[in-house]
Amino acid sequence: MSPLQFQKQLRLQEARRLMLSEDLDAAEAGYRVGYDDASHFSREYKRHFGEPPMRDVERLRELATA
């Protein structure tokens, strides 16, 4: 993994954490971790985690309460 790939992974994981713990929407979480374009953030997120941001967060919340 290149340093840029590692940085992207960290940013996406932090955005996921922000959406879960601070109840942010995808655009705000992406902006906070350095993405200026919400659609670019969503594409990168889906590529990394396999689902769009809000669907992923909803699934994780359901798993946490089950």
PQR file of N, CA, C, O and H, with PARSE charges and radii, in Angstrom:
ATOM      1  N   MET A   1       0.853  -1.177   0.000 -0.4000 1.5000
ATOM      2  CA  MET A   1       0.000   0.000   0.000 -0.0000 2.0000
ATOM      3  C   MET A   1       0.900   1.243   0.000  0.5500 1.7000
ATOM      4  O   MET A   1       1.837   1.357   0.791 -0.5500 1.4000
ATOM      5  N   SER A   2       0.591   2.142  -0.890 -0.4000 1.5000
ATOM      6  CA  SER A   2       1.385   3.369  -0.983 -0.0000 2.0000
ATOM      7  C   SER A   2       0.994   4.328   0.142  0.5500 1.7000
ATOM      8  O   SER A   2      -0.066   4.175   0.748 -0.5500 1.4000
ATOM      9  H   SER A   2      -0.170   2.049  -1.532  0.4000 1.0000
ATOM     10  N   PRO A   3       1.843   5.309   0.419 -0.5600 1.5000
ATOM     11  CA  PRO A   3       1.479   6.302   1.446  0.2800 2.0000
ATOM     12  C   PRO A   3       0.165   7.022   1.130  0.5500 1.7000
ATOM     13  O   PRO A   3      -0.607   7.312   2.045 -0.5500 1.4000
ATOM     14  N   LEU A   4      -0.100   7.311  -0.131 -0.4000 1.5000
ATOM     15  CA  LEU A   4      -1.357   7.971  -0.486 -0.0000 2.0000
ATOM     16  C   LEU A   4      -2.553   7.060  -0.242  0.5500 1.7000
ATOM     17  O   LEU A   4      -3.592   7.516   0.236 -0.5500 1.4000
ATOM     18  H   LEU A   4       0.527   7.076  -0.873  0.4000 1.0000
ATOM     19  N   GLN A   5      -2.417   5.787  -0.562 -0.4000 1.5000
ATOM     20  CA  GLN A   5      -3.501   4.837  -0.306 -0.0000 2.0000
ATOM     21  C   GLN A   5      -3.755   4.710   1.200  0.5500 1.7000
ATOM     22  O   GLN A   5      -4.901   4.638   1.644 -0.5500 1.4000
ATOM     23  H   GLN A   5      -1.573   5.417  -0.950  0.4000 1.0000
ATOM     24  N   PHE A   6      -2.678   4.685   1.969 -0.4000 1.5000
ATOM     25  CA  PHE A   6      -2.806   4.593   3.417 -0.0000 2.0000
ATOM     26  C   PHE A   6      -3.518   5.823   3.965  0.5500 1.7000
ATOM     27  O   PHE A   6      -4.401   5.702   4.814 -0.5500 1.4000
ATOM     28  H   PHE A   6      -1.747   4.743   1.608  0.4000 1.0000
ATOM     29  N   GLN A   7      -3.140   7.009   3.486 -0.4000 1.5000
ATOM     30  CA  GLN A   7      -3.783   8.242   3.922 -0.0000 2.0000
ATOM     31  C   GLN A   7      -5.271   8.235   3.576  0.5500 1.7000
ATOM     32  O   GLN A   7      -6.105   8.627   4.393 -0.5500 1.4000
ATOM     33  H   GLN A   7      -2.423   7.107   2.796  0.4000 1.0000
ATOM     34  N   LYS A   8      -5.600   7.790   2.364 -0.4000 1.5000
ATOM     35  CA  LYS A   8      -6.999   7.726   1.954 -0.0000 2.0000
ATOM     36  C   LYS A   8      -7.772   6.773   2.869  0.5500 1.7000
ATOM     37  O   LYS A   8      -8.890   7.079   3.283 -0.5500 1.4000
ATOM     38  H   LYS A   8      -4.923   7.473   1.700  0.4000 1.0000
ATOM     39  N   GLN A   9      -7.182   5.629   3.181 -0.4000 1.5000
ATOM     40  CA  GLN A   9      -7.833   4.665   4.065 -0.0000 2.0000
ATOM     41  C   GLN A   9      -8.101   5.280   5.434  0.5500 1.7000
ATOM     42  O   GLN A   9      -9.186   5.108   5.990 -0.5500 1.4000
ATOM     43  H   GLN A   9      -6.274   5.380   2.845  0.4000 1.0000
ATOM     44  N   LEU A  10      -7.126   5.993   5.979 -0.4000 1.5000
ATOM     45  CA  LEU A  10      -7.319   6.637   7.276 -0.0000 2.0000
ATOM     46  C   LEU A  10      -8.430   7.683   7.228  0.5500 1.7000
ATOM     47  O   LEU A  10      -9.249   7.771   8.143 -0.5500 1.4000
ATOM     48  H   LEU A  10      -6.244   6.134   5.528  0.4000 1.0000
ATOM     49  N   ARG A  11      -8.452   8.475   6.156 -0.4000 1.5000
ATOM     50  CA  ARG A  11      -9.482   9.501   6.017 -0.0000 2.0000
ATOM     51  C   ARG A  11     -10.873   8.877   5.934  0.5500 1.7000
ATOM     52  O   ARG A  11     -11.815   9.378   6.548 -0.5500 1.4000
ATOM     53  H   ARG A  11      -7.787   8.404   5.412  0.4000 1.0000
ATOM     54  N   LEU A  12     -11.005   7.792   5.181 -0.4000 1.5000
ATOM     55  CA  LEU A  12     -12.300   7.139   5.046 -0.0000 2.0000
ATOM     56  C   LEU A  12     -12.739   6.504   6.358  0.5500 1.7000
ATOM     57  O   LEU A  12     -13.918   6.562   6.708 -0.5500 1.4000
ATOM     58  H   LEU A  12     -10.240   7.385   4.683  0.4000 1.0000
ATOM     59  N   GLN A  13     -11.816   5.905   7.081 -0.4000 1.5000
ATOM     60  CA  GLN A  13     -12.157   5.311   8.375 -0.0000 2.0000
ATOM     61  C   GLN A  13     -12.576   6.379   9.381  0.5500 1.7000
ATOM     62  O   GLN A  13     -13.491   6.166  10.176 -0.5500 1.4000
ATOM     63  H   GLN A  13     -10.858   5.858   6.797  0.4000 1.0000
ATOM     64  N   GLU A  14     -11.898   7.537   9.341 -0.4000 1.5000
ATOM     65  CA  GLU A  14     -12.276   8.628  10.234 -0.0000 2.0000
ATOM     66  C   GLU A  14     -13.651   9.173   9.866  0.5500 1.7000
ATOM     67  O   GLU A  14     -14.448   9.485  10.750 -0.5500 1.4000
ATOM     68  H   GLU A  14     -11.155   7.711   8.695  0.4000 1.0000
ATOM     69  N   ALA A  15     -13.933   9.288   8.591 -0.4000 1.5000
ATOM     70  CA  ALA A  15     -15.259   9.752   8.162 -0.0000 2.0000
ATOM     71  C   ALA A  15     -16.334   8.777   8.643  0.5500 1.7000
ATOM     72  O   ALA A  15     -17.396   9.200   9.101 -0.5500 1.4000
ATOM     73  H   ALA A  15     -13.285   9.035   7.872  0.4000 1.0000
ATOM     74  N   ARG A  16     -16.064   7.491   8.542 -0.4000 1.5000
ATOM     75  CA  ARG A  16     -17.011   6.483   9.021 -0.0000 2.0000
ATOM     76  C   ARG A  16     -17.245   6.652  10.519  0.5500 1.7000
ATOM     77  O   ARG A  16     -18.382   6.598  10.987 -0.5500 1.4000
ATOM     78  H   ARG A  16     -15.201   7.148   8.170  0.4000 1.0000
ATOM     79  N   ARG A  17     -16.170   6.855  11.260 -0.4000 1.5000
ATOM     80  CA  ARG A  17     -16.282   7.051  12.704 -0.0000 2.0000
ATOM     81  C   ARG A  17     -17.115   8.297  13.027  0.5500 1.7000
ATOM     82  O   ARG A  17     -17.950   8.273  13.931 -0.5500 1.4000
ATOM     83  H   ARG A  17     -15.247   6.898  10.880  0.4000 1.0000
ATOM     84  N   LEU A  18     -16.882   9.382  12.282 -0.4000 1.5000
ATOM     85  CA  LEU A  18     -17.635  10.614  12.508 -0.0000 2.0000
ATOM     86  C   LEU A  18     -19.120  10.419  12.233  0.5500 1.7000
ATOM     87  O   LEU A  18     -19.962  10.917  12.981 -0.5500 1.4000
ATOM     88  H   LEU A  18     -16.204   9.401  11.548  0.4000 1.0000
ATOM     89  N   MET A  19     -19.445   9.701  11.169 -0.4000 1.5000
ATOM     90  CA  MET A  19     -20.858   9.464  10.859 -0.0000 2.0000
ATOM     91  C   MET A  19     -21.522   8.622  11.940  0.5500 1.7000
ATOM     92  O   MET A  19     -22.689   8.838  12.268 -0.5500 1.4000
ATOM     93  H   MET A  19     -18.761   9.296  10.562  0.4000 1.0000
ATOM     94  N   LEU A  20     -20.790   7.674  12.489 -0.4000 1.5000
ATOM     95  CA  LEU A  20     -21.356   6.809  13.524 -0.0000 2.0000
ATOM     96  C   LEU A  20     -21.438   7.508  14.878  0.5500 1.7000
ATOM     97  O   LEU A  20     -22.470   7.444  15.545 -0.5500 1.4000
ATOM     98  H   LEU A  20     -19.842   7.500  12.222  0.4000 1.0000
ATOM     99  N   SER A  21     -20.368   8.168  15.286 -0.4000 1.5000
ATOM    100  CA  SER A  21     -20.315   8.699  16.648 -0.0000 2.0000
ATOM    101  C   SER A  21     -20.900  10.099  16.773  0.5500 1.7000
ATOM    102  O   SER A  21     -21.437  10.446  17.825 -0.5500 1.4000
ATOM    103  H   SER A  21     -19.529   8.220  14.744  0.4000 1.0000
ATOM    104  N   GLU A  22     -20.807  10.912  15.718 -0.4000 1.5000
ATOM    105  CA  GLU A  22     -21.299  12.290  15.803 -0.0000 2.0000
ATOM    106  C   GLU A  22     -22.549  12.506  14.955  0.5500 1.7000
ATOM    107  O   GLU A  22     -23.045  13.627  14.841 -0.5500 1.4000
ATOM    108  H   GLU A  22     -20.371  10.630  14.864  0.4000 1.0000
ATOM    109  N   ASP A  23     -23.053  11.427  14.363 -0.4000 1.5000
ATOM    110  CA  ASP A  23     -24.291  11.462  13.583 -0.0000 2.0000
ATOM    111  C   ASP A  23     -24.234  12.497  12.444  0.5500 1.7000
ATOM    112  O   ASP A  23     -25.216  13.187  12.173 -0.5500 1.4000
ATOM    113  H   ASP A  23     -22.651  10.517  14.456  0.4000 1.0000
ATOM    114  N   LEU A  24     -23.079  12.590  11.790 -0.4000 1.5000
ATOM    115  CA  LEU A  24     -22.929  13.506  10.660 -0.0000 2.0000
ATOM    116  C   LEU A  24     -23.446  12.852   9.392  0.5500 1.7000
ATOM    117  O   LEU A  24     -23.455  11.627   9.272 -0.5500 1.4000
ATOM    118  H   LEU A  24     -22.281  12.029  12.011  0.4000 1.0000
ATOM    119  N   ASP A  25     -23.881  13.684   8.438 -0.4000 1.5000
ATOM    120  CA  ASP A  25     -24.216  13.123   7.134 -0.0000 2.0000
ATOM    121  C   ASP A  25     -22.918  12.917   6.345  0.5500 1.7000
ATOM    122  O   ASP A  25     -21.847  13.369   6.750 -0.5500 1.4000
ATOM    123  H   ASP A  25     -23.874  14.679   8.535  0.4000 1.0000
ATOM    124  N   ALA A  26     -23.041  12.234   5.225 -0.4000 1.5000
ATOM    125  CA  ALA A  26     -21.856  11.862   4.448 -0.0000 2.0000
ATOM    126  C   ALA A  26     -21.099  13.088   3.949  0.5500 1.7000
ATOM    127  O   ALA A  26     -19.869  13.113   3.992 -0.5500 1.4000
ATOM    128  H   ALA A  26     -23.911  11.867   4.896  0.4000 1.0000
ATOM    129  N   ALA A  27     -21.809  14.091   3.483 -0.4000 1.5000
ATOM    130  CA  ALA A  27     -21.143  15.278   2.948 -0.0000 2.0000
ATOM    131  C   ALA A  27     -20.316  15.977   4.022  0.5500 1.7000
ATOM    132  O   ALA A  27     -19.178  16.374   3.772 -0.5500 1.4000
ATOM    133  H   ALA A  27     -22.808  14.071   3.449  0.4000 1.0000
ATOM    134  N   GLU A  28     -20.886  16.128   5.215 -0.4000 1.5000
ATOM    135  CA  GLU A  28     -20.168  16.810   6.301 -0.0000 2.0000
ATOM    136  C   GLU A  28     -18.978  15.987   6.773  0.5500 1.7000
ATOM    137  O   GLU A  28     -17.904  16.536   7.017 -0.5500 1.4000
ATOM    138  H   GLU A  28     -21.810  15.805   5.418  0.4000 1.0000
ATOM    139  N   ALA A  29     -19.156  14.680   6.902 -0.4000 1.5000
ATOM    140  CA  ALA A  29     -18.043  13.825   7.321 -0.0000 2.0000
ATOM    141  C   ALA A  29     -16.916  13.873   6.284  0.5500 1.7000
ATOM    142  O   ALA A  29     -15.742  13.981   6.640 -0.5500 1.4000
ATOM    143  H   ALA A  29     -20.029  14.234   6.703  0.4000 1.0000
ATOM    144  N   GLY A  30     -17.276  13.793   5.014 -0.4000 1.5000
ATOM    145  CA  GLY A  30     -16.273  13.875   3.960 -0.0000 2.0000
ATOM    146  C   GLY A  30     -15.531  15.195   3.985  0.5500 1.7000
ATOM    147  O   GLY A  30     -14.311  15.235   3.829 -0.5500 1.4000
ATOM    148  H   GLY A  30     -18.230  13.706   4.724  0.4000 1.0000
ATOM    149  N   TYR A  31     -16.271  16.273   4.182 -0.4000 1.5000
ATOM    150  CA  TYR A  31     -15.655  17.598   4.247 -0.0000 2.0000
ATOM    151  C   TYR A  31     -14.683  17.680   5.420  0.5500 1.7000
ATOM    152  O   TYR A  31     -13.592  18.233   5.284 -0.5500 1.4000
ATOM    153  H   TYR A  31     -17.262  16.241   4.308  0.4000 1.0000
ATOM    154  N   ARG A  32     -15.069  17.139   6.558 -0.4000 1.5000
ATOM    155  CA  ARG A  32     -14.215  17.209   7.759 -0.0000 2.0000
ATOM    156  C   ARG A  32     -12.914  16.434   7.604  0.5500 1.7000
ATOM    157  O   ARG A  32     -11.914  16.773   8.236 -0.5500 1.4000
ATOM    158  H   ARG A  32     -15.956  16.690   6.668  0.4000 1.0000
ATOM    159  N   VAL A  33     -12.916  15.402   6.772 -0.4000 1.5000
ATOM    160  CA  VAL A  33     -11.673  14.635   6.588 -0.0000 2.0000
ATOM    161  C   VAL A  33     -10.907  15.052   5.336  0.5500 1.7000
ATOM    162  O   VAL A  33      -9.908  14.428   4.977 -0.5500 1.4000
ATOM    163  H   VAL A  33     -13.729  15.127   6.258  0.4000 1.0000
ATOM    164  N   GLY A  34     -11.382  16.121   4.667 -0.4000 1.5000
ATOM    165  CA  GLY A  34     -10.586  16.688   3.592 -0.0000 2.0000
ATOM    166  C   GLY A  34     -11.117  16.559   2.181  0.5500 1.7000
ATOM    167  O   GLY A  34     -10.433  16.946   1.233 -0.5500 1.4000
ATOM    168  H   GLY A  34     -12.193  16.628   4.959  0.4000 1.0000
ATOM    169  N   TYR A  35     -12.320  16.027   2.011 -0.4000 1.5000
ATOM    170  CA  TYR A  35     -12.904  15.937   0.675 -0.0000 2.0000
ATOM    171  C   TYR A  35     -13.728  17.191   0.409  0.5500 1.7000
ATOM    172  O   TYR A  35     -14.603  17.540   1.201 -0.5500 1.4000
ATOM    173  H   TYR A  35     -12.876  15.713   2.781  0.4000 1.0000
ATOM    174  N   ASP A  36     -13.450  17.868  -0.702 -0.4000 1.5000
ATOM    175  CA  ASP A  36     -14.207  19.061  -1.073 -0.0000 2.0000
ATOM    176  C   ASP A  36     -15.474  18.719  -1.845  0.5500 1.7000
ATOM    177  O   ASP A  36     -16.420  19.506  -1.872 -0.5500 1.4000
ATOM    178  H   ASP A  36     -12.739  17.584  -1.345  0.4000 1.0000
ATOM    179  N   ASP A  37     -15.493  17.554  -2.468 -0.4000 1.5000
ATOM    180  CA  ASP A  37     -16.600  17.148  -3.329 -0.0000 2.0000
ATOM    181  C   ASP A  37     -17.312  15.939  -2.712  0.5500 1.7000
ATOM    182  O   ASP A  37     -16.732  14.859  -2.596 -0.5500 1.4000
ATOM    183  H   ASP A  37     -14.724  16.914  -2.446  0.4000 1.0000
ATOM    184  N   ALA A  38     -18.571  16.134  -2.319 -0.4000 1.5000
ATOM    185  CA  ALA A  38     -19.319  15.065  -1.646 -0.0000 2.0000
ATOM    186  C   ALA A  38     -19.477  13.836  -2.534  0.5500 1.7000
ATOM    187  O   ALA A  38     -19.414  12.711  -2.038 -0.5500 1.4000
ATOM    188  H   ALA A  38     -19.042  17.011  -2.413  0.4000 1.0000
ATOM    189  N   SER A  39     -19.682  14.026  -3.837 -0.4000 1.5000
ATOM    190  CA  SER A  39     -19.868  12.855  -4.705 -0.0000 2.0000
ATOM    191  C   SER A  39     -18.563  12.079  -4.858  0.5500 1.7000
ATOM    192  O   SER A  39     -18.578  10.851  -4.943 -0.5500 1.4000
ATOM    193  H   SER A  39     -19.734  14.940  -4.240  0.4000 1.0000
ATOM    194  N   HIS A  40     -17.440  12.786  -4.893 -0.4000 1.5000
ATOM    195  CA  HIS A  40     -16.144  12.104  -4.951 -0.0000 2.0000
ATOM    196  C   HIS A  40     -15.917  11.306  -3.671  0.5500 1.7000
ATOM    197  O   HIS A  40     -15.454  10.166  -3.715 -0.5500 1.4000
ATOM    198  H   HIS A  40     -17.428  13.784  -4.824  0.4000 1.0000
ATOM    199  N   PHE A  41     -16.248  11.912  -2.528 -0.4000 1.5000
ATOM    200  CA  PHE A  41     -16.137  11.199  -1.256 -0.0000 2.0000
ATOM    201  C   PHE A  41     -16.997   9.937  -1.259  0.5500 1.7000
ATOM    202  O   PHE A  41     -16.535   8.871  -0.853 -0.5500 1.4000
ATOM    203  H   PHE A  41     -16.625  12.838  -2.492  0.4000 1.0000
ATOM    204  N   SER A  42     -18.240  10.053  -1.714 -0.4000 1.5000
ATOM    205  CA  SER A  42     -19.136   8.896  -1.728 -0.0000 2.0000
ATOM    206  C   SER A  42     -18.609   7.780  -2.619  0.5500 1.7000
ATOM    207  O   SER A  42     -18.694   6.605  -2.262 -0.5500 1.4000
ATOM    208  H   SER A  42     -18.614  10.920  -2.044  0.4000 1.0000
ATOM    209  N   ARG A  43     -18.064   8.143  -3.776 -0.4000 1.5000
ATOM    210  CA  ARG A  43     -17.490   7.126  -4.670 -0.0000 2.0000
ATOM    211  C   ARG A  43     -16.303   6.421  -4.017  0.5500 1.7000
ATOM    212  O   ARG A  43     -16.199   5.196  -4.064 -0.5500 1.4000
ATOM    213  H   ARG A  43     -17.995   9.098  -4.066  0.4000 1.0000
ATOM    214  N   GLU A  44     -15.408   7.205  -3.408 -0.4000 1.5000
ATOM    215  CA  GLU A  44     -14.246   6.616  -2.736 -0.0000 2.0000
ATOM    216  C   GLU A  44     -14.680   5.726  -1.565  0.5500 1.7000
ATOM    217  O   GLU A  44     -14.121   4.650  -1.351 -0.5500 1.4000
ATOM    218  H   GLU A  44     -15.492   8.200  -3.370  0.4000 1.0000
ATOM    219  N   TYR A  45     -15.665   6.183  -0.826 -0.4000 1.5000
ATOM    220  CA  TYR A  45     -16.177   5.425   0.318 -0.0000 2.0000
ATOM    221  C   TYR A  45     -16.745   4.085  -0.147  0.5500 1.7000
ATOM    222  O   TYR A  45     -16.439   3.037   0.422 -0.5500 1.4000
ATOM    223  H   TYR A  45     -16.119   7.057  -1.000  0.4000 1.0000
ATOM    224  N   LYS A  46     -17.574   4.137  -1.187 -0.4000 1.5000
ATOM    225  CA  LYS A  46     -18.174   2.903  -1.699 -0.0000 2.0000
ATOM    226  C   LYS A  46     -17.102   1.952  -2.224  0.5500 1.7000
ATOM    227  O   LYS A  46     -17.194   0.741  -2.022 -0.5500 1.4000
ATOM    228  H   LYS A  46     -17.822   4.989  -1.649  0.4000 1.0000
ATOM    229  N   ARG A  47     -16.104   2.483  -2.883 -0.4000 1.5000
ATOM    230  CA  ARG A  47     -15.015   1.645  -3.394 -0.0000 2.0000
ATOM    231  C   ARG A  47     -14.278   0.966  -2.246  0.5500 1.7000
ATOM    232  O   ARG A  47     -13.874  -0.191  -2.360 -0.5500 1.4000
ATOM    233  H   ARG A  47     -16.029   3.467  -3.046  0.4000 1.0000
ATOM    234  N   HIS A  48     -14.105   1.683  -1.145 -0.4000 1.5000
ATOM    235  CA  HIS A  48     -13.349   1.143  -0.011 -0.0000 2.0000
ATOM    236  C   HIS A  48     -14.181   0.187   0.860  0.5500 1.7000
ATOM    237  O   HIS A  48     -13.713  -0.895   1.216 -0.5500 1.4000
ATOM    238  H   HIS A  48     -14.434   2.623  -1.052  0.4000 1.0000
ATOM    239  N   PHE A  49     -15.406   0.587   1.198 -0.4000 1.5000
ATOM    240  CA  PHE A  49     -16.224  -0.197   2.131 -0.0000 2.0000
ATOM    241  C   PHE A  49     -17.275  -1.076   1.457  0.5500 1.7000
ATOM    242  O   PHE A  49     -17.864  -1.937   2.110 -0.5500 1.4000
ATOM    243  H   PHE A  49     -15.786   1.466   0.909  0.4000 1.0000
ATOM    244  N   GLY A  50     -17.519  -0.874   0.160 -0.4000 1.5000
ATOM    245  CA  GLY A  50     -18.456  -1.733  -0.556 -0.0000 2.0000
ATOM    246  C   GLY A  50     -19.893  -1.260  -0.585  0.5500 1.7000
ATOM    247  O   GLY A  50     -20.720  -1.852  -1.280 -0.5500 1.4000
ATOM    248  H   GLY A  50     -17.040  -0.174  -0.370  0.4000 1.0000
ATOM    249  N   GLU A  51     -20.213  -0.205   0.154 -0.4000 1.5000
ATOM    250  CA  GLU A  51     -21.566   0.346   0.176 -0.0000 2.0000
ATOM    251  C   GLU A  51     -21.466   1.864   0.244  0.5500 1.7000
ATOM    252  O   GLU A  51     -20.457   2.395   0.708 -0.5500 1.4000
ATOM    253  H   GLU A  51     -19.542   0.275   0.719  0.4000 1.0000
ATOM    254  N   PRO A  52     -22.503   2.573  -0.216 -0.5600 1.5000
ATOM    255  CA  PRO A  52     -22.523   4.033  -0.048  0.2800 2.0000
ATOM    256  C   PRO A  52     -22.469   4.385   1.440  0.5500 1.7000
ATOM    257  O   PRO A  52     -22.868   3.576   2.278 -0.5500 1.4000
ATOM    258  N   PRO A  53     -21.989   5.564   1.772 -0.5600 1.5000
ATOM    259  CA  PRO A  53     -21.765   5.912   3.185  0.2800 2.0000
ATOM    260  C   PRO A  53     -22.961   5.719   4.100  0.5500 1.7000
ATOM    261  O   PRO A  53     -22.834   5.050   5.126 -0.5500 1.4000
ATOM    262  N   MET A  54     -24.113   6.276   3.770 -0.4000 1.5000
ATOM    263  CA  MET A  54     -25.221   6.193   4.715 -0.0000 2.0000
ATOM    264  C   MET A  54     -25.769   4.774   4.840  0.5500 1.7000
ATOM    265  O   MET A  54     -26.204   4.380   5.922 -0.5500 1.4000
ATOM    266  H   MET A  54     -24.216   6.820   2.937  0.4000 1.0000
ATOM    267  N   ARG A  55     -25.757   4.009   3.768 -0.4000 1.5000
ATOM    268  CA  ARG A  55     -26.207   2.612   3.853 -0.0000 2.0000
ATOM    269  C   ARG A  55     -25.265   1.813   4.758  0.5500 1.7000
ATOM    270  O   ARG A  55     -25.709   0.993   5.562 -0.5500 1.4000
ATOM    271  H   ARG A  55     -25.403   4.329   2.889  0.4000 1.0000
ATOM    272  N   ASP A  56     -23.977   2.062   4.617 -0.4000 1.5000
ATOM    273  CA  ASP A  56     -22.985   1.377   5.447 -0.0000 2.0000
ATOM    274  C   ASP A  56     -23.188   1.728   6.917  0.5500 1.7000
ATOM    275  O   ASP A  56     -23.176   0.847   7.776 -0.5500 1.4000
ATOM    276  H   ASP A  56     -23.617   2.728   3.965  0.4000 1.0000
ATOM    277  N   VAL A  57     -23.370   2.996   7.201 -0.4000 1.5000
ATOM    278  CA  VAL A  57     -23.547   3.438   8.586 -0.0000 2.0000
ATOM    279  C   VAL A  57     -24.843   2.870   9.177  0.5500 1.7000
ATOM    280  O   VAL A  57     -24.863   2.445  10.332 -0.5500 1.4000
ATOM    281  H   VAL A  57     -23.379   3.712   6.503  0.4000 1.0000
ATOM    282  N   GLU A  58     -25.910   2.862   8.396 -0.4000 1.5000
ATOM    283  CA  GLU A  58     -27.169   2.276   8.886 -0.0000 2.0000
ATOM    284  C   GLU A  58     -26.993   0.794   9.207  0.5500 1.7000
ATOM    285  O   GLU A  58     -27.487   0.307  10.224 -0.5500 1.4000
ATOM    286  H   GLU A  58     -25.893   3.206   7.457  0.4000 1.0000
ATOM    287  N   ARG A  59     -26.281   0.079   8.324 -0.4000 1.5000
ATOM    288  CA  ARG A  59     -26.037  -1.349   8.560 -0.0000 2.0000
ATOM    289  C   ARG A  59     -25.216  -1.556   9.839  0.5500 1.7000
ATOM    290  O   ARG A  59     -25.518  -2.444  10.636 -0.5500 1.4000
ATOM    291  H   ARG A  59     -25.880   0.474   7.498  0.4000 1.0000
ATOM    292  N   LEU A  60     -24.179  -0.734  10.030 -0.4000 1.5000
ATOM    293  CA  LEU A  60     -23.351  -0.863  11.225 -0.0000 2.0000
ATOM    294  C   LEU A  60     -24.159  -0.566  12.490  0.5500 1.7000
ATOM    295  O   LEU A  60     -23.971  -1.222  13.514 -0.5500 1.4000
ATOM    296  H   LEU A  60     -23.933  -0.013   9.383  0.4000 1.0000
ATOM    297  N   ARG A  61     -25.047   0.409  12.423 -0.4000 1.5000
ATOM    298  CA  ARG A  61     -25.893   0.719  13.593 -0.0000 2.0000
ATOM    299  C   ARG A  61     -26.828  -0.427  13.911  0.5500 1.7000
ATOM    300  O   ARG A  61     -27.047  -0.755  15.077 -0.5500 1.4000
ATOM    301  H   ARG A  61     -25.200   0.943  11.591  0.4000 1.0000
ATOM    302  N   GLU A  62     -27.385  -1.043  12.860 -0.4000 1.5000
ATOM    303  CA  GLU A  62     -28.270  -2.192  13.075 -0.0000 2.0000
ATOM    304  C   GLU A  62     -27.523  -3.340  13.701  0.5500 1.7000
ATOM    305  O   GLU A  62     -28.043  -4.005  14.597 -0.5500 1.4000
ATOM    306  H   GLU A  62     -27.207  -0.777  11.913  0.4000 1.0000
ATOM    307  N   LEU A  63     -26.294  -3.588  13.236 -0.4000 1.5000
ATOM    308  CA  LEU A  63     -25.487  -4.662  13.827 -0.0000 2.0000
ATOM    309  C   LEU A  63     -25.165  -4.391  15.292  0.5500 1.7000
ATOM    310  O   LEU A  63     -25.115  -5.312  16.108 -0.5500 1.4000
ATOM    311  H   LEU A  63     -25.872  -3.048  12.508  0.4000 1.0000
ATOM    312  N   ALA A  64     -24.949  -3.128  15.614 -0.4000 1.5000
ATOM    313  CA  ALA A  64     -24.593  -2.762  16.994 -0.0000 2.0000
ATOM    314  C   ALA A  64     -25.768  -2.943  17.949  0.5500 1.7000
ATOM    315  O   ALA A  64     -25.565  -3.203  19.135 -0.5500 1.4000
ATOM    316  H   ALA A  64     -24.990  -2.380  14.951  0.4000 1.0000
ATOM    317  N   THR A  65     -26.993  -2.811  17.448 -0.4000 1.5000
ATOM    318  CA  THR A  65     -28.154  -2.930  18.314 -0.0000 2.0000
ATOM    319  C   THR A  65     -28.739  -4.342  18.325  0.5500 1.7000
ATOM    320  O   THR A  65     -29.610  -4.649  19.138 -0.5500 1.4000
ATOM    321  H   THR A  65     -27.159  -2.601  16.485  0.4000 1.0000
ATOM    322  N   ALA A  66     -28.269  -5.183  17.439 -0.4000 1.5000
ATOM    323  CA  ALA A  66     -28.819  -6.544  17.344 -0.0000 2.0000
ATOM    324  C   ALA A  66     -28.238  -7.456  18.403  0.5500 1.7000
ATOM    325  O   ALA A  66     -28.591  -8.634  18.465 -0.5500 1.4000
ATOM    326  H   ALA A  66     -27.561  -4.933  16.778  0.4000 1.0000
TER
END
